[in-house]
Amino acid sequence: MSKVKKGVYGVLRGSFLTDESAFKNWRIIIFVVGLLLIMISSAHNADKKVIKISELNKKKRELRAEYVDTGTILMRMKMESSIREKAKARGLQPSEAPPKK
């Protein structure tokens, strides 16, 4: 067999884990697996934060719309014409003489 075939066959059989220098290989493999686990958990945390941000943005838009609607209703209630109508319904009329200081 050629060197390349032996190398590929050795990797497929897992002989790099059972050789004399296996301790070095195991340390590197455990280190790489640890890094992969950290990367996966970091990606999941980032996804959770993105979802939370989109939910908060949606709620912010809803609250902003409610704020604008409430402000519009308040402005209509403060208009002089609406106050006159409400006062007329209670039997009140505007004064003919202006107030004196």
QUIJO-V512440 format. One record per helix or strand of 2 or more residues. SS is the DSSP state (@ for helix, = for strand). FROM is the first residue (numbers start at 1). TO is the last residue. If there is no record, write none. Layout:
SS;FROM;TO
SS;FROM;TO
//
This chain:
@;3;13
@;15;17
@;22;78
@;80;89
//
